[in-house]
Amino acid sequence: MVPRYVAHGYWQNRDWLIYTHLAGGPWTQDTAHVARLLGILHDQAVFAGLPDGVNGSVALEAQTEAILAVTDSAESAELMTQRPLGRVPETLQTGLIHGDPVPGNLMVHDGTLALIDWQCPQRGDPAEDLALFLSPAMQLLYRGRPLSALEETEFVAAYPDRRVVSRYFALKPWFHWRMAAYCLWRNDRRALALERAALQSIRPRTA
């Protein structure tokens, strides 16, 4: 599931980590395989020292507002008006999450998958990992195209915990809204358009 650990240490005010090289390439297809891998990850015991991840719509709202405040433009003000409606409470079902399971961090090797780039592990809501993998923007940036409806359906069907899937769908507008803000901050216009379209499909704007 992860590269084999070799050693770690501290040098010139920076932490370093060495792990074995995986001979393979970035993930490009078979979303069900990714869903099963994330299901295994989310079933692991949480170890000490992990930061808490974003949990619930109030926390997602605050994070998104902070991103939009940095951009501080007419477009960010307009995106602020697309804030999702309603509230989704925090979950007590937190666990170990990768924090950035995008296609570029999923390595295909020896017929299986492994997660690399463990810079953002957290004790968090597993729905966060689902949202990051399924994000149209992240799929475009790392794979060149968003997932098809069939690929998304296959992923959702293969993820083993239906409670997490239900929570992902409840928070989906908030995840798209936050990712749209992130794309605006990055000035990635194509990715921004995809996330805004996804948000609009869930929360149509009224006149």
Protein Blocks (a to p, Z undefined) as FASTA:
>chain_A
ZZcdfbdcdeehiacdddddddddddfehjllmmmmmmmmmmpccdehiacddedjklmm
mmmmmmmmmnopaklmmmmmmpcedjddddfkbcddehiacfklpcceehiacdehilkg
ccddfklmmmmmmpmklmmmmnopacdfklmmmmmmmpmblklmmmmmmmmmmmmmmmmm
mmmmnopaklmmmmmmmmmmmmccdZZ
